[in-house]
Amino acid sequence: MASIKIPTPLRVYTDNEAQVSVSGATVGDALSDLVGQYPDLKQHLFQDDKLRSFVNVFIDDEDIRFLDGTDTEIEADASLRIIPSIAGG
């Protein structure tokens, strides 16, 4: 199964799990499986069923925005990371 690494601020919504096993053929499928397991995550990752602009997802070191976005195909043993953007002043 693929896995998604959860950033510390979002672990409160995954029962403090740092990594979650997911299934799916694409990044979007994997994220859907993730929010299926942890529904409270959905509002933090998606808006109007689209990935929020400040949520970055990587496969290994590749940003999915430079691939096919949530339609990017993944291997069964893929390692994904969610990295929320941080703004400062």
HUQUISUL-V133613 format. One record per backbone hydrogen bond with DSSP energy under -1.0 kcal/mol. CO is the residue of the C=O (numbers start at 0). NH is the residue of the N-H. Records with the same first field share a line. If there is no record, write none. Layout:
CO: NH + NH
//
This chain:
1: 21
2: 79
3: 19
4: 81
6: 9
7: 10
9: 12
10: 13 + 15
13: 16
17: 5
19: 3
21: 1
24: 73
25: 29
26: 30
27: 31
28: 32
29: 33
30: 34
31: 35
32: 36
33: 37
37: 40
38: 41
40: 43 + 44
41: 45
44: 51
46: 49
49: 46
51: 54
53: 84
55: 82
56: 63
57: 80
58: 61
61: 58
62: 65
63: 66 + 68
67: 70
68: 71
69: 27
71: 26
74: 77
77: 2
78: 59
79: 4
80: 57
82: 55
//
